[in-house]
Amino acid sequence: MGFADAVGEFADVGNSDWIETLRRILAPLLIDLGIPDFDASVLQRRGPRRLTQNVSSAVYERGLNGIRYLSKYGNDIENWALFEPVHLDRKAASQIESVDTDLLEALRIFNLVMS
């Protein structure tokens, strides 16, 4: 477990400017997928995978280093997708114990087991 700063320029795809850009770029795909309107809630759905892949490609093709987006599990959780190669400035690191409550909760949410 650790903390680091990612170096680069990132797309905050939940930002209204990015939503408008993606709506325009992805219009044919949105029609094909039967999505009548593209808004922030569409970005927080589970899928379709084809849509999220195209969002990622649109950001990558503009030369940015990654994406910031809010979790579907709550807007208080920030997620970051970083494109390789990535430069991280390490701030802190520590071991995660197998009984860590956050780890156990993440395993439960995603129906995973640790061996």
Kinemage of the C-alpha trace (Angstrom):
@kinemage 1
@onewidth
@group {chain A} dominant
@subgroup {mainchain}
@vectorlist {calphas} color= white
{ca met a 1} P 0.000 0.000 0.000
{ca gly a 2} L 1.356 3.387 -0.765
{ca phe a 3} L 0.976 6.897 -1.965
{ca ala a 4} L 2.518 8.454 -5.040
{ca asp a 5} L 2.077 11.439 -7.300
{ca ala a 6} L 1.593 10.686 -10.979
{ca val a 7} L 3.414 13.052 -13.281
{ca gly a 8} L 1.649 14.247 -16.416
{ca glu a 9} L -1.621 15.573 -17.777
{ca phe a 10} L -4.814 13.677 -17.011
{ca ala a 11} L -8.394 13.791 -18.276
{ca asp a 12} L -11.062 14.227 -15.620
{ca val a 13} L -13.702 12.473 -17.722
{ca gly a 14} L -16.474 13.371 -15.279
{ca asn a 15} L -15.831 17.063 -15.892
{ca ser a 16} L -18.512 18.784 -17.986
{ca asp a 17} L -15.988 19.810 -20.671
{ca trp a 18} L -14.825 16.223 -21.094
{ca ile a 19} L -18.376 14.880 -21.094
{ca glu a 20} L -19.212 17.278 -23.934
{ca thr a 21} L -16.061 16.287 -25.840
{ca leu a 22} L -16.748 12.580 -25.406
{ca arg a 23} L -20.415 13.014 -26.353
{ca arg a 24} L -19.330 14.542 -29.654
{ca ile a 25} L -16.500 12.079 -30.365
{ca leu a 26} L -18.465 8.976 -29.391
{ca ala a 27} L -21.861 9.954 -30.875
{ca pro a 28} L -21.941 7.133 -33.484
{ca leu a 29} L -20.949 4.553 -30.856
{ca leu a 30} L -23.518 5.869 -28.364
{ca ile a 31} L -26.247 5.523 -30.997
{ca asp a 32} L -25.042 2.021 -31.834
{ca leu a 33} L -25.110 1.055 -28.136
{ca gly a 34} L -28.581 2.544 -27.648
{ca ile a 35} L -27.413 5.210 -25.198
{ca pro a 36} L -29.733 8.187 -25.835
{ca asp a 37} L -27.730 10.700 -23.798
{ca phe a 38} L -24.163 10.705 -22.571
{ca asp a 39} L -23.729 12.133 -19.085
{ca ala a 40} L -21.700 11.459 -15.951
{ca ser a 41} L -23.980 8.580 -14.917
{ca val a 42} L -23.089 6.691 -18.101
{ca leu a 43} L -19.421 6.793 -17.077
{ca gln a 44} L -20.241 5.212 -13.723
{ca arg a 45} L -22.128 2.238 -15.139
{ca arg a 46} L -20.568 -1.170 -15.241
{ca gly a 47} L -20.392 -1.188 -19.014
{ca pro a 48} L -20.575 -1.755 -21.829
{ca arg a 49} L -16.871 -2.496 -22.058
{ca arg a 50} L -16.804 -1.216 -25.638
{ca leu a 51} L -17.791 2.235 -24.387
{ca thr a 52} L -15.154 2.420 -21.649
{ca gln a 53} L -12.492 1.219 -24.079
{ca asn a 54} L -13.451 3.984 -26.512
{ca val a 55} L -13.390 6.613 -23.750
{ca ser a 56} L -9.886 5.464 -22.841
{ca ser a 57} L -8.793 5.500 -26.487
{ca ala a 58} L -10.161 9.029 -26.995
{ca val a 59} L -8.109 10.296 -24.056
{ca tyr a 60} L -4.975 8.346 -25.071
{ca glu a 61} L -5.153 9.616 -28.670
{ca arg a 62} L -5.020 13.186 -27.354
{ca gly a 63} L -1.624 12.469 -25.783
{ca leu a 64} L -2.703 12.596 -22.147
{ca asn a 65} L -1.123 10.417 -19.471
{ca gly a 66} L -4.262 8.937 -17.988
{ca ile a 67} L -7.780 9.337 -16.696
{ca arg a 68} L -9.311 10.411 -13.397
{ca tyr a 69} L -12.848 9.203 -12.719
{ca leu a 70} L -15.164 8.632 -9.791
{ca ser a 71} L -16.073 5.152 -8.619
{ca lys a 72} L -19.501 3.667 -9.153
{ca tyr a 73} L -19.231 2.599 -5.492
{ca gly a 74} L -19.355 6.236 -4.357
{ca asn a 75} L -18.254 9.683 -5.473
{ca asp a 76} L -15.905 9.861 -2.501
{ca ile a 77} L -13.684 7.249 -4.203
{ca glu a 78} L -11.322 8.557 -6.885
{ca asn a 79} L -9.968 6.164 -9.495
{ca trp a 80} L -7.020 6.770 -11.789
{ca ala a 81} L -6.138 4.916 -14.976
{ca leu a 82} L -2.535 5.592 -15.979
{ca phe a 83} L -1.217 5.001 -19.477
{ca glu a 84} L 2.220 3.423 -19.854
{ca pro a 85} L 4.892 4.520 -19.598
{ca val a 86} L 4.052 6.214 -16.322
{ca his a 87} L 6.250 8.178 -13.962
{ca leu a 88} L 5.340 8.037 -10.275
{ca asp a 89} L 6.953 10.029 -7.487
{ca arg a 90} L 6.734 7.704 -4.495
{ca lys a 91} L 5.584 9.428 -1.308
{ca ala a 92} L 5.050 6.574 1.149
{ca ala a 93} L 4.768 2.790 1.220
{ca ser a 94} L 3.830 0.175 3.785
{ca gln a 95} L 2.987 -3.494 3.993
{ca ile a 96} L -0.653 -4.577 3.826
{ca glu a 97} L -1.504 -7.149 6.443
{ca ser a 98} L -3.747 -10.036 5.377
{ca val a 99} L -6.239 -9.034 8.100
{ca asp a 100} L -6.465 -5.381 6.974
{ca thr a 101} L -10.150 -4.404 7.057
{ca asp a 102} L -9.969 -2.380 3.823
{ca leu a 103} L -8.306 -5.279 2.023
{ca leu a 104} L -10.908 -7.724 3.311
{ca glu a 105} L -13.721 -5.382 2.252
{ca ala a 106} L -12.260 -5.019 -1.259
{ca leu a 107} L -11.973 -8.800 -1.538
{ca arg a 108} L -15.608 -9.133 -0.418
{ca ile a 109} L -16.887 -6.474 -2.875
{ca phe a 110} L -15.175 -8.150 -5.812
{ca asn a 111} L -15.874 -11.691 -4.627
{ca leu a 112} L -12.161 -12.544 -4.483
{ca val a 113} L -10.127 -14.810 -2.253
{ca met a 114} L -6.478 -14.456 -1.348
{ca ser a 115} L -4.271 -17.518 -1.425
